[in-house]
Amino acid sequence: MYGILMVLCQRQRIMAESGKVAMETVAVRVSEGGRIVIPAEYRRALGLQVGDEILLQLDDHELRLFTRRQAIRRVQEMLRGTLPPGRSPSEELIAERRAEAARE
């Protein structure tokens, strides 16, 4: 694609009645080297600081940007309810590692 490429950023506003995030679309330009500037309001909403790592995901021709903390939270929400009550994968993993260490 040639010419000016526009990237859409989403402005977040929490909706009290549903707890969901409402989005407003804002256009920013892609500069030299594919750089875009994330507006300060968005960086604050995401808790981003200079030098922080962010994750990018291309999904159905949309670019999604999120923090590692958000990615972990998303996976935890997906897995919530899939384990039987009282079962802890982390405790099971620790027990397995201790058993392996004892055998060595």
C-alpha positions in Angstrom: 0.0 0.0 0.0 1.4 3.4 -0.9 0.7 6.9 0.3 -0.2 8.0 3.8 -1.0 5.2 6.2 -3.3 6.0 9.1 -3.3 4.1 12.3 -6.3 4.2 14.6 -5.8 4.4 18.3 -8.6 3.8 20.8 -9.4 6.2 23.6 -10.7 4.4 26.6 -13.6 5.5 28.8 -15.0 3.2 31.5 -18.7 2.9 31.4 -20.0 2.6 35.0 -23.1 0.7 34.2 -21.4 -2.3 32.5 -17.8 -2.1 33.6 -16.8 -2.3 29.9 -14.6 0.1 28.0 -16.1 2.4 25.4 -13.9 3.4 22.5 -13.5 6.7 20.6 -11.4 6.5 17.5 -8.5 8.9 17.0 -6.2 9.0 13.9 -2.4 9.3 14.2 0.1 9.3 11.4 2.8 6.7 10.8 6.2 8.4 10.6 9.6 7.4 9.3 10.5 3.8 10.2 6.9 2.8 11.0 6.8 4.9 14.2 3.6 6.1 15.8 3.1 8.2 18.8 0.8 6.8 21.5 -1.0 9.9 22.9 -0.1 10.7 26.5 -3.7 10.0 27.8 -3.5 6.5 26.4 -0.1 5.8 27.9 -1.4 6.9 31.2 -4.5 4.7 30.9 -2.2 1.7 30.1 0.3 2.7 32.8 3.1 2.8 30.1 6.5 4.5 30.9 9.4 5.2 28.6 11.2 2.0 27.8 8.3 -0.3 28.7 7.7 -3.3 26.5 4.3 -3.6 24.8 2.9 -6.5 22.8 1.4 -6.1 19.3 -1.2 -8.4 17.8 -2.5 -8.3 14.2 -6.0 -9.6 14.2 -8.3 -9.4 11.2 -6.4 -6.4 9.8 -6.5 -4.6 13.2 -3.4 -3.8 15.2 -4.0 -4.4 18.9 -1.6 -3.0 21.5 -1.5 -4.3 25.1 0.8 -4.7 28.1 2.2 -8.0 29.3 0.1 -7.6 32.4 -3.0 -7.3 30.3 -2.0 -10.4 28.3 -1.6 -12.4 31.5 -4.9 -11.1 32.8 -6.6 -12.1 29.6 -5.2 -15.7 29.8 -6.2 -16.0 33.4 -9.7 -14.9 32.6 -9.9 -17.5 29.8 -8.7 -20.3 32.1 -10.8 -19.3 35.1 -13.4 -21.9 35.8 -11.6 -24.6 33.8 -10.0 -26.2 36.9 -11.9 -28.2 39.5 -12.1 -26.4 42.9 -9.2 -27.0 45.2 -6.7 -27.8 42.4 -3.7 -25.5 42.0 -1.5 -26.0 38.9 1.3 -23.9 40.4 1.3 -26.1 43.6 1.3 -29.2 41.4 4.2 -27.9 39.4 6.2 -27.1 42.5 5.5 -30.6 43.9 6.7 -32.2 40.6 9.9 -30.1 40.6 10.7 -31.1 44.2 10.1 -34.8 43.4 12.4 -34.5 40.4 15.1 -32.8 42.6 14.8 -35.5 45.2 15.3 -38.2 42.6 18.5 -36.6 41.4 
